[in-house]
Amino acid sequence: MSGSRTLAAESVCTGNPHKVADALADAVLDTILERDRFARVNCKVLVSTGLVMLAGEVTCETWVDVNAVVRKRLREIGYDEPGTGFDAGSCAIMNILEEQSEELGLAVDRRGAGDQGTAVGYATDEGESLPGKTALMPAPVFYAHQLARHLCHARAEGRVQGLRPDGKVLLSVRYADDRPAHLDTVVVFAQHRDPAALPELQARLRREVVEPALAQSGLLSGDSRVLINPAGPFTRGGPPVDAGFTGMLTAVDAYGPAARQSSGCFSGKDPTKPDRSGSYLARHLAKNLVAAGLARRCEVSLTYVTGQEQPILLQVDEFGTGKLPPERLETLLRDHCDLGIPAIIENFDLRRPIYSPLSCFGQFGRPEAEAPWERLSLVEALARSAR
């Protein structure tokens, strides 16, 4: 990438239809893992007007009241208002989950990966010079998540009256010398009740959401263009307006457009799936390389094959910012980390119900989540071996 450019990224609220589907899939996953740590789960969810449909594969030694899990999670998200076309109390729930195939189960039993695909992890030090820093994440997606989170909290805490669960945000960041320099445009779409109250809502959202969410970035200024519901009233939203499906927002879950995306999505999948566990390890490796000062930007990709424990391919791209050639960085990673799926699961303790809080606002760069893949446990060893 050139030193001067503009990069945009988006995030969404918990009531976004695709994120509702992700949240329900992860709620089912967590409930099962809470009762059976070794369960195999691949749950997919479709939400539409008055309907939740669950499909996929589950093999476990427990029973879960899936309907109760779904309705509880919908209430937590905020879909609890009758007469809106989608609410926890009245929506139909169609459960067609089946058992995992025996052949795939045997492959996983032999310590192999539960699917094939390439998992991608990314890290960058671009935000280290900013007042709030960005947890070695790209600034656009990091601050987009901050903004979406503030919008959700403003509704849940009642700080901005009249909001409904659906919403999304987008912002563009201008770079200078490969560092974030300015927030050019900030866009907020917030579902609300009263169309006549839009002007007042726009003012309150700017004051109560946009400015507090982005103040610590040091990038928001009087020259930043702020657009709040620029298309006009947004009173109808959620699944009745736009059907949602699990795994549709992989860029939002990961790094935005700053990096390539993994082959598959995260939500609803137990950690034997490399889409989840492999992506967590790839982020861990990329972040530790950057934190060790061995690259300013780094993308790590791991390619797994069903039934095989170790990846068939490890690749590092340091975008010309590395202190060592990519081949040497790859050797360092192999020397200091077991890349196999069983090792990832054990080292990160992934057979736990930890996934629901990650279903919205991204899987990475969230200090409050205390995710094990965000730890800088390899920094000293990598730096020492690179000397």
C-alpha positions as a LaTeX table, in Angstrom:
\begin{tabular}{lrrr}
\hline
Residue & $x$ (\AA) & $y$ (\AA) & $z$ (\AA) \\
\hline
Met1 & 0.00 & 0.00 & 0.00 \\
Ser2 & 1.11 & 3.56 & $-0.60$ \\
Gly3 & 1.90 & 5.87 & 2.30 \\
Ser4 & $-1.09$ & 8.13 & 1.54 \\
Arg5 & $-4.47$ & 6.49 & 1.11 \\
Thr6 & $-7.98$ & 6.35 & 2.55 \\
Leu7 & $-9.44$ & 3.14 & 3.95 \\
Ala8 & $-13.03$ & 2.54 & 5.08 \\
Ala9 & $-14.48$ & $-0.11$ & 7.38 \\
Glu10 & $-17.88$ & $-0.88$ & 8.82 \\
Ser11 & $-19.37$ & $-2.44$ & 11.93 \\
Val12 & $-22.92$ & $-3.27$ & 12.96 \\
Cys13 & $-25.12$ & $-3.37$ & 16.04 \\
Thr14 & $-26.25$ & $-6.53$ & 17.80 \\
Gly15 & $-29.69$ & $-6.11$ & 16.20 \\
Asn16 & $-28.35$ & $-6.27$ & 12.65 \\
Pro17 & $-30.02$ & $-9.34$ & 11.07 \\
His18 & $-26.76$ & $-11.10$ & 10.20 \\
Lys19 & $-25.44$ & $-10.47$ & 13.69 \\
Val20 & $-28.67$ & $-11.77$ & 15.20 \\
Ala21 & $-28.03$ & $-15.01$ & 13.30 \\
Asp22 & $-24.42$ & $-15.11$ & 14.54 \\
Ala23 & $-25.51$ & $-14.42$ & 18.11 \\
Leu24 & $-28.07$ & $-17.22$ & 18.08 \\
Ala25 & $-25.58$ & $-19.70$ & 16.59 \\
Asp26 & $-23.01$ & $-18.84$ & 19.26 \\
Ala27 & $-25.60$ & $-18.96$ & 22.03 \\
Val28 & $-26.45$ & $-22.52$ & 21.01 \\
Leu29 & $-22.74$ & $-23.38$ & 20.79 \\
Asp30 & $-21.94$ & $-21.95$ & 24.23 \\
Thr31 & $-24.90$ & $-23.64$ & 25.89 \\
Ile32 & $-23.82$ & $-27.00$ & 24.51 \\
Leu33 & $-20.13$ & $-26.51$ & 25.42 \\
Glu34 & $-21.13$ & $-25.54$ & 28.94 \\
Arg35 & $-22.58$ & $-29.02$ & 29.36 \\
Asp36 & $-20.29$ & $-31.04$ & 27.07 \\
Arg37 & $-16.79$ & $-29.67$ & 26.47 \\
Phe38 & $-16.12$ & $-32.17$ & 23.70 \\
Ala39 & $-19.29$ & $-31.55$ & 21.71 \\
Arg40 & $-19.03$ & $-31.12$ & 17.94 \\
Val41 & $-21.10$ & $-28.17$ & 16.76 \\
Asn42 & $-21.59$ & $-26.51$ & 13.39 \\
Cys43 & $-24.76$ & $-24.46$ & 13.80 \\
Lys44 & $-26.11$ & $-22.15$ & 11.11 \\
Val45 & $-29.05$ & $-19.80$ & 11.60 \\
Leu46 & $-31.43$ & $-17.97$ & 9.27 \\
Val47 & $-33.65$ & $-15.17$ & 10.60 \\
Ser48 & $-36.48$ & $-13.55$ & 8.68 \\
Thr49 & $-39.95$ & $-12.15$ & 9.33 \\
Gly50 & $-41.33$ & $-14.05$ & 12.32 \\
Leu51 & $-38.91$ & $-16.95$ & 11.81 \\
Val52 & $-35.70$ & $-18.43$ & 13.19 \\
Met53 & $-34.35$ & $-21.52$ & 11.42 \\
Leu54 & $-31.44$ & $-23.55$ & 12.79 \\
Ala55 & $-29.59$ & $-26.07$ & 10.65 \\
Gly56 & $-26.25$ & $-27.83$ & 10.67 \\
Glu57 & $-24.67$ & $-30.60$ & 12.70 \\
Val58 & $-24.39$ & $-31.26$ & 16.43 \\
Thr59 & $-22.99$ & $-34.31$ & 18.21 \\
Cys60 & $-22.99$ & $-34.13$ & 22.00 \\
Glu61 & $-23.72$ & $-36.01$ & 25.22 \\
Thr62 & $-26.31$ & $-33.58$ & 26.51 \\
Trp63 & $-29.74$ & $-32.15$ & 25.77 \\
Val64 & $-30.35$ & $-28.46$ & 25.20 \\
Asp65 & $-33.67$ & $-26.64$ & 24.96 \\
Val66 & $-32.73$ & $-24.80$ & 21.79 \\
Asn67 & $-36.00$ & $-22.88$ & 21.64 \\
Ala68 & $-35.43$ & $-21.45$ & 25.12 \\
Val69 & $-31.85$ & $-20.49$ & 24.23 \\
Val70 & $-33.03$ & $-18.68$ & 21.10 \\
Arg71 & $-35.83$ & $-16.75$ & 22.80 \\
Lys72 & $-33.61$ & $-15.71$ & 25.71 \\
Arg73 & $-30.90$ & $-14.40$ & 23.39 \\
Leu74 & $-33.40$ & $-12.48$ & 21.26 \\
Arg75 & $-34.71$ & $-10.73$ & 24.36 \\
Glu76 & $-31.17$ & $-9.80$ & 25.38 \\
Ile77 & $-30.54$ & $-8.29$ & 21.95 \\
Gly78 & $-33.73$ & $-6.24$ & 22.22 \\
Tyr79 & $-36.21$ & $-8.04$ & 19.98 \\
Asp80 & $-38.92$ & $-8.19$ & 22.63 \\
Glu81 & $-41.58$ & $-5.89$ & 21.21 \\
Pro82 & $-44.73$ & $-7.58$ & 19.84 \\
Gly83 & $-46.18$ & $-6.34$ & 16.59 \\
Thr84 & $-42.85$ & $-5.52$ & 14.93 \\
Gly85 & $-42.69$ & $-8.63$ & 12.74 \\
Phe86 & $-39.92$ & $-10.26$ & 14.77 \\
Asp87 & $-39.92$ & $-10.73$ & 18.52 \\
Ala88 & $-38.73$ & $-13.34$ & 21.00 \\
Gly89 & $-42.19$ & $-14.21$ & 22.25 \\
Ser90 & $-43.97$ & $-14.93$ & 18.99 \\
Cys91 & $-41.40$ & $-15.89$ & 16.34 \\
Ala92 & $-41.55$ & $-19.43$ & 14.98 \\
Ile93 & $-38.45$ & $-21.57$ & 15.56 \\
Met94 & $-37.59$ & $-24.34$ & 13.11 \\
Asn95 & $-34.86$ & $-26.66$ & 14.38 \\
Ile96 & $-33.44$ & $-29.08$ & 11.80 \\
Leu97 & $-30.05$ & $-29.66$ & 13.43 \\
Glu98 & $-28.66$ & $-33.14$ & 12.75 \\
Glu99 & $-25.80$ & $-35.27$ & 14.03 \\
Gln100 & $-22.33$ & $-34.83$ & 12.57 \\
Ser101 & $-21.41$ & $-37.48$ & 10.02 \\
Glu102 & $-19.54$ & $-40.47$ & 11.41 \\
Glu103 & $-16.77$ & $-40.13$ & 8.83 \\
Leu104 & $-16.02$ & $-36.54$ & 9.82 \\
Gly105 & $-16.30$ & $-37.47$ & 13.48 \\
Leu106 & $-13.67$ & $-40.19$ & 13.09 \\
Ala107 & $-11.32$ & $-37.77$ & 11.33 \\
Val108 & $-11.59$ & $-35.36$ & 14.25 \\
Asp109 & $-11.23$ & $-38.20$ & 16.76 \\
Arg110 & $-7.83$ & $-38.89$ & 15.20 \\
Arg111 & $-6.81$ & $-35.33$ & 16.20 \\
Gly112 & $-7.42$ & $-33.97$ & 12.73 \\
Ala113 & $-8.99$ & $-30.69$ & 11.69 \\
Gly114 & $-12.77$ & $-30.69$ & 11.39 \\
Asp115 & $-12.74$ & $-28.94$ & 8.03 \\
Gln116 & $-10.41$ & $-27.61$ & 5.37 \\
Gly117 & $-9.55$ & $-24.03$ & 4.57 \\
Thr118 & $-7.11$ & $-21.18$ & 5.02 \\
Ala119 & $-7.14$ & $-19.19$ & 8.25 \\
Val120 & $-5.77$ & $-15.64$ & 8.15 \\
Gly121 & $-4.45$ & $-13.46$ & 10.95 \\
Tyr122 & $-3.28$ & $-9.86$ & 10.78 \\
Ala123 & $-1.65$ & $-7.23$ & 12.96 \\
Thr124 & $-0.31$ & $-3.73$ & 12.46 \\
Asp125 & 1.39 & $-1.13$ & 14.64 \\
Glu126 & $-0.30$ & 1.73 & 12.76 \\
Gly127 & $-2.34$ & 2.79 & 15.80 \\
Glu128 & 0.48 & 2.83 & 18.33 \\
Ser129 & 1.01 & 6.57 & 17.82 \\
Leu130 & $-2.65$ & 7.42 & 18.50 \\
Pro131 & $-3.81$ & 8.51 & 21.97 \\
Gly132 & $-5.96$ & 5.43 & 22.54 \\
Lys133 & $-3.94$ & 2.98 & 20.42 \\
Thr134 & $-5.73$ & 0.22 & 18.52 \\
Ala135 & $-4.58$ & $-3.10$ & 20.05 \\
Leu136 & $-2.40$ & $-3.76$ & 16.96 \\
Met137 & $-5.52$ & $-3.70$ & 14.79 \\
Pro138 & $-6.26$ & $-1.63$ & 11.67 \\
Ala139 & $-7.61$ & 1.74 & 12.81 \\
Pro140 & $-10.72$ & 1.82 & 10.57 \\
Val141 & $-12.28$ & $-1.42$ & 11.80 \\
Phe142 & $-11.12$ & $-0.84$ & 15.39 \\
Tyr143 & $-12.89$ & 2.52 & 15.63 \\
Ala144 & $-15.89$ & 1.28 & 13.66 \\
His145 & $-16.42$ & $-1.32$ & 16.39 \\
Gln146 & $-16.00$ & 1.35 & 19.07 \\
Leu147 & $-18.68$ & 3.43 & 17.41 \\
Ala148 & $-21.12$ & 0.54 & 16.94 \\
Arg149 & $-20.64$ & $-0.52$ & 20.55 \\
His150 & $-21.40$ & 3.00 & 21.79 \\
Leu151 & $-24.55$ & 3.07 & 19.66 \\
Cys152 & $-25.77$ & $-0.21$ & 21.16 \\
His153 & $-25.00$ & 0.94 & 24.70 \\
Ala154 & $-26.81$ & 4.24 & 24.14 \\
Arg155 & $-29.97$ & 2.29 & 23.32 \\
Ala156 & $-29.60$ & $-0.34$ & 26.06 \\
Glu157 & $-28.81$ & 2.22 & 28.77 \\
Gly158 & $-31.53$ & 4.64 & 27.66 \\
Arg159 & $-29.11$ & 7.51 & 27.05 \\
Val160 & $-30.72$ & 8.08 & 23.65 \\
Gln161 & $-34.46$ & 7.50 & 23.71 \\
Gly162 & $-36.40$ & 6.05 & 20.79 \\
Leu163 & $-33.73$ & 3.72 & 19.39 \\
Arg164 & $-34.43$ & 0.19 & 18.20 \\
Pro165 & $-31.94$ & $-2.71$ & 17.95 \\
Asp166 & $-30.84$ & $-2.51$ & 14.31 \\
Gly167 & $-28.02$ & $-0.24$ & 13.22 \\
Lys168 & $-24.73$ & $-0.02$ & 11.39 \\
Val169 & $-21.80$ & 2.34 & 11.09 \\
Leu170 & $-19.03$ & 3.06 & 8.61 \\
Leu171 & $-16.04$ & 5.34 & 8.75 \\
Ser172 & $-13.17$ & 6.25 & 6.47 \\
Val173 & $-9.66$ & 7.00 & 7.71 \\
Arg174 & $-7.11$ & 8.98 & 5.74 \\
Tyr175 & $-3.52$ & 7.82 & 6.10 \\
Ala176 & $-0.30$ & 9.81 & 5.79 \\
Asp177 & 3.06 & 8.03 & 5.75 \\
Asp178 & 1.21 & 4.76 & 6.44 \\
Arg179 & $-0.22$ & 6.11 & 9.71 \\
Pro180 & $-3.86$ & 7.05 & 10.45 \\
Ala181 & $-4.07$ & 10.83 & 10.19 \\
His182 & $-7.72$ & 11.88 & 10.02 \\
Leu183 & $-11.30$ & 10.61 & 10.13 \\
Asp184 & $-12.69$ & 11.86 & 6.84 \\
Thr185 & $-16.25$ & 10.52 & 7.06 \\
Val186 & $-18.33$ & 8.96 & 9.83 \\
Val187 & $-21.65$ & 7.32 & 8.94 \\
Val188 & $-24.27$ & 6.10 & 11.41 \\
Phe189 & $-27.53$ & 4.35 & 10.56 \\
Ala190 & $-29.63$ & 3.92 & 13.71 \\
Gln191 & $-33.08$ & 2.33 & 13.72 \\
His192 & $-35.57$ & 4.50 & 15.63 \\
Arg193 & $-39.26$ & 4.78 & 16.42 \\
Asp194 & $-40.57$ & 8.24 & 15.51 \\
Pro195 & $-39.79$ & 9.46 & 11.98 \\
Ala196 & $-40.71$ & 13.02 & 12.94 \\
Ala197 & $-38.03$ & 13.07 & 15.64 \\
Leu198 & $-35.14$ & 12.48 & 13.22 \\
Pro199 & $-33.50$ & 15.96 & 13.47 \\
Glu200 & $-33.38$ & 15.78 & 17.26 \\
Leu201 & $-32.14$ & 12.18 & 17.09 \\
Gln202 & $-29.32$ & 13.15 & 14.74 \\
Ala203 & $-28.13$ & 15.84 & 17.14 \\
Arg204 & $-28.30$ & 13.53 & 20.15 \\
Leu205 & $-26.48$ & 10.70 & 18.41 \\
Arg206 & $-23.66$ & 13.01 & 17.44 \\
Arg207 & $-23.38$ & 14.30 & 20.99 \\
Glu208 & $-24.00$ & 11.05 & 22.90 \\
Val209 & $-22.50$ & 8.47 & 20.55 \\
Val210 & $-20.19$ & 9.73 & 17.81 \\
Glu211 & $-18.11$ & 12.21 & 19.77 \\
Pro212 & $-17.57$ & 10.06 & 22.90 \\
Ala213 & $-16.84$ & 6.94 & 20.84 \\
Leu214 & $-14.21$ & 8.57 & 18.66 \\
Ala215 & $-12.72$ & 11.16 & 21.00 \\
Gln216 & $-9.87$ & 8.91 & 22.10 \\
Ser217 & $-8.85$ & 8.26 & 18.50 \\
Gly218 & $-7.44$ & 11.75 & 18.09 \\
Leu219 & $-8.65$ & 11.58 & 14.48 \\
Leu220 & $-12.05$ & 13.30 & 14.70 \\
Ser221 & $-12.02$ & 17.02 & 13.92 \\
Gly222 & $-14.28$ & 19.81 & 12.78 \\
Asp223 & $-13.39$ & 18.86 & 9.22 \\
Ser224 & $-14.70$ & 15.33 & 9.64 \\
Arg225 & $-17.97$ & 14.77 & 7.82 \\
Val226 & $-20.57$ & 13.13 & 10.09 \\
Leu227 & $-23.64$ & 11.59 & 8.42 \\
Ile228 & $-26.40$ & 10.24 & 10.68 \\
Asn229 & $-29.29$ & 8.45 & 8.97 \\
Pro230 & $-28.43$ & 10.32 & 5.77 \\
Ala231 & $-31.11$ & 8.46 & 3.80 \\
Gly232 & $-33.85$ & 9.75 & 6.10 \\
Pro233 & $-35.99$ & 7.93 & 8.71 \\
Phe234 & $-34.98$ & 4.37 & 9.57 \\
Thr235 & $-37.98$ & 3.07 & 11.49 \\
Arg236 & $-38.27$ & $-0.42$ & 10.00 \\
Gly237 & $-35.29$ & $-2.72$ & 10.39 \\
Gly238 & $-34.12$ & $-6.08$ & 11.61 \\
Pro239 & $-35.05$ & $-9.46$ & 10.11 \\
Pro240 & $-38.47$ & $-8.33$ & 8.75 \\
Val241 & $-36.67$ & $-5.94$ & 6.41 \\
Asp242 & $-33.47$ & $-7.87$ & 5.67 \\
Ala243 & $-33.07$ & $-11.61$ & 6.24 \\
Gly244 & $-29.97$ & $-12.54$ & 8.21 \\
Phe245 & $-27.71$ & $-15.57$ & 7.94 \\
Thr246 & $-24.76$ & $-16.82$ & 9.96 \\
Gly247 & $-21.32$ & $-15.87$ & 8.68 \\
Met248 & $-22.27$ & $-13.10$ & 6.27 \\
Leu249 & $-20.03$ & $-10.43$ & 7.85 \\
Thr250 & $-16.59$ & $-12.05$ & 7.96 \\
Ala251 & $-14.76$ & $-8.79$ & 7.22 \\
Val252 & $-16.57$ & $-7.13$ & 10.13 \\
Asp253 & $-15.61$ & $-10.05$ & 12.36 \\
Ala254 & $-11.96$ & $-9.79$ & 11.36 \\
Tyr255 & $-9.94$ & $-6.87$ & 9.99 \\
Gly256 & $-12.20$ & $-5.03$ & 7.58 \\
Pro257 & $-10.65$ & $-4.49$ & 4.14 \\
Ala258 & $-7.13$ & $-4.13$ & 5.56 \\
Ala259 & $-6.36$ & $-7.85$ & 5.23 \\
Arg260 & $-7.51$ & $-10.95$ & 3.41 \\
Gln261 & $-10.26$ & $-12.97$ & 5.05 \\
Ser262 & $-10.24$ & $-16.56$ & 6.25 \\
Ser263 & $-12.02$ & $-19.20$ & 4.17 \\
Gly264 & $-15.00$ & $-19.49$ & 6.50 \\
Cys265 & $-16.85$ & $-17.73$ & 9.28 \\
Phe266 & $-16.56$ & $-18.06$ & 13.06 \\
Ser267 & $-20.00$ & $-18.24$ & 14.61 \\
Gly268 & $-21.70$ & $-21.49$ & 15.53 \\
Lys269 & $-18.53$ & $-23.56$ & 15.13 \\
Asp270 & $-16.71$ & $-25.54$ & 17.79 \\
Pro271 & $-12.90$ & $-25.17$ & 17.94 \\
Thr272 & $-12.13$ & $-28.29$ & 15.90 \\
Lys273 & $-13.05$ & $-26.12$ & 12.91 \\
Pro274 & $-9.93$ & $-24.27$ & 11.68 \\
Asp275 & $-12.14$ & $-21.37$ & 10.58 \\
Arg276 & $-12.26$ & $-20.58$ & 14.28 \\
Ser277 & $-9.22$ & $-22.08$ & 16.00 \\
Gly278 & $-6.85$ & $-21.60$ & 13.06 \\
Ser279 & $-7.89$ & $-17.96$ & 12.67 \\
Tyr280 & $-7.27$ & $-17.37$ & 16.37 \\
Leu281 & $-3.78$ & $-18.83$ & 16.11 \\
Ala282 & $-3.02$ & $-16.84$ & 12.94 \\
Arg283 & $-3.96$ & $-13.60$ & 14.73 \\
His284 & $-1.85$ & $-14.64$ & 17.74 \\
Leu285 & 1.20 & $-15.25$ & 15.56 \\
Ala286 & 0.83 & $-12.05$ & 13.54 \\
Lys287 & 0.30 & $-9.96$ & 16.66 \\
Asn288 & 3.33 & $-11.41$ & 18.42 \\
Leu289 & 5.56 & $-10.84$ & 15.39 \\
Val290 & 4.53 & $-7.18$ & 15.28 \\
Ala291 & 4.79 & $-6.73$ & 19.05 \\
Ala292 & 8.29 & $-8.25$ & 18.93 \\
Gly293 & 9.30 & $-5.55$ & 16.47 \\
Leu294 & 9.93 & $-8.03$ & 13.65 \\
Ala295 & 7.43 & $-6.33$ & 11.31 \\
Arg296 & 5.23 & $-3.24$ & 11.31 \\
Arg297 & 2.47 & $-5.01$ & 9.39 \\
Cys298 & 2.05 & $-8.76$ & 9.22 \\
Glu299 & $-0.39$ & $-11.28$ & 7.77 \\
Val300 & $-0.12$ & $-14.95$ & 8.71 \\
Ser301 & $-2.06$ & $-17.63$ & 6.85 \\
Leu302 & $-2.46$ & $-21.27$ & 7.86 \\
Thr303 & $-4.01$ & $-23.85$ & 5.51 \\
Tyr304 & $-5.58$ & $-26.94$ & 7.07 \\
Val305 & $-7.01$ & $-30.13$ & 5.58 \\
Thr306 & $-9.81$ & $-32.20$ & 7.08 \\
Gly307 & $-8.43$ & $-35.05$ & 9.17 \\
Gln308 & $-4.88$ & $-33.65$ & 9.30 \\
Glu309 & $-3.54$ & $-32.27$ & 12.56 \\
Gln310 & $-0.92$ & $-29.84$ & 11.23 \\
Pro311 & $-1.42$ & $-27.21$ & 8.53 \\
Ile312 & $-0.11$ & $-28.10$ & 5.10 \\
Leu313 & 0.98 & $-24.50$ & 4.56 \\
Leu314 & 2.21 & $-21.60$ & 6.70 \\
Gln315 & 2.83 & $-18.26$ & 5.01 \\
Val316 & 3.91 & $-14.87$ & 6.35 \\
Asp317 & 3.50 & $-11.62$ & 4.44 \\
Glu318 & 5.19 & $-8.66$ & 6.12 \\
Phe319 & 4.43 & $-6.24$ & 3.26 \\
Gly320 & 8.06 & $-5.17$ & 3.06 \\
Thr321 & 8.13 & $-4.02$ & 6.70 \\
Gly322 & 9.90 & $-7.06$ & 8.19 \\
Lys323 & 13.30 & $-7.08$ & 9.81 \\
Leu324 & 13.78 & $-10.62$ & 8.52 \\
Pro325 & 12.71 & $-12.32$ & 5.27 \\
Pro326 & 9.26 & $-13.99$ & 5.36 \\
Glu327 & 10.85 & $-17.45$ & 5.14 \\
Arg328 & 12.87 & $-16.76$ & 8.28 \\
Leu329 & 9.78 & $-15.49$ & 10.11 \\
Glu330 & 7.92 & $-18.66$ & 9.14 \\
Thr331 & 10.75 & $-20.76$ & 10.57 \\
Leu332 & 10.64 & $-18.79$ & 13.82 \\
Leu333 & 6.92 & $-19.41$ & 14.17 \\
Arg334 & 7.28 & $-23.15$ & 13.56 \\
Asp335 & 10.12 & $-23.30$ & 16.09 \\
His336 & 8.16 & $-21.58$ & 18.84 \\
Cys337 & 4.57 & $-22.74$ & 18.35 \\
Asp338 & 2.73 & $-25.99$ & 17.73 \\
Leu339 & 0.41 & $-25.17$ & 14.82 \\
Gly340 & $-1.76$ & $-28.28$ & 15.17 \\
Ile341 & $-5.48$ & $-27.98$ & 15.87 \\
Pro342 & $-5.37$ & $-30.01$ & 19.15 \\
Ala343 & $-2.53$ & $-27.81$ & 20.44 \\
Ile344 & $-4.43$ & $-24.63$ & 19.60 \\
Ile345 & $-7.50$ & $-25.90$ & 21.43 \\
Glu346 & $-5.45$ & $-26.83$ & 24.49 \\
Asn347 & $-3.20$ & $-23.76$ & 24.60 \\
Phe348 & $-6.11$ & $-21.32$ & 24.23 \\
Asp349 & $-8.52$ & $-23.49$ & 26.28 \\
Leu350 & $-11.14$ & $-23.25$ & 23.56 \\
Arg351 & $-13.54$ & $-25.92$ & 24.80 \\
Arg352 & $-15.33$ & $-23.32$ & 26.92 \\
Pro353 & $-18.50$ & $-21.25$ & 26.47 \\
Ile354 & $-16.62$ & $-18.07$ & 25.52 \\
Tyr355 & $-18.02$ & $-17.30$ & 22.08 \\
Ser356 & $-21.29$ & $-15.41$ & 22.58 \\
Pro357 & $-19.60$ & $-12.13$ & 23.64 \\
Leu358 & $-17.52$ & $-12.28$ & 20.44 \\
Ser359 & $-20.44$ & $-12.64$ & 18.03 \\
Cys360 & $-20.59$ & $-8.86$ & 17.55 \\
Phe361 & $-17.95$ & $-6.07$ & 17.44 \\
Gly362 & $-15.21$ & $-8.32$ & 16.09 \\
Gln363 & $-13.24$ & $-11.37$ & 17.18 \\
Phe364 & $-9.92$ & $-9.55$ & 17.58 \\
Gly365 & $-8.35$ & $-6.55$ & 19.27 \\
Arg366 & $-10.78$ & $-6.44$ & 22.19 \\
Pro367 & $-8.96$ & $-6.06$ & 25.52 \\
Glu368 & $-12.21$ & $-6.35$ & 27.49 \\
Ala369 & $-12.77$ & $-9.86$ & 26.12 \\
Glu370 & $-9.45$ & $-11.16$ & 27.53 \\
Ala371 & $-9.17$ & $-13.53$ & 24.58 \\
Pro372 & $-6.17$ & $-15.88$ & 24.94 \\
Trp373 & $-5.16$ & $-15.43$ & 21.29 \\
Glu374 & $-4.52$ & $-11.75$ & 22.03 \\
Arg375 & $-1.79$ & $-12.53$ & 24.57 \\
Leu376 & 1.79 & $-11.53$ & 23.78 \\
Ser377 & 3.26 & $-14.77$ & 25.09 \\
Leu378 & 5.72 & $-15.32$ & 22.22 \\
Val379 & 7.26 & $-11.86$ & 22.05 \\
Glu380 & 10.38 & $-12.48$ & 24.13 \\
Ala381 & 11.16 & $-15.83$ & 22.50 \\
Leu382 & 10.68 & $-14.48$ & 18.98 \\
Ala383 & 12.78 & $-11.38$ & 19.62 \\
Arg384 & 15.55 & $-13.45$ & 21.21 \\
Ser385 & 15.66 & $-15.98$ & 18.36 \\
Ala386 & 15.70 & $-13.22$ & 15.75 \\
Arg387 & 18.94 & $-11.69$ & 17.03 \\
\hline
\end{tabular}
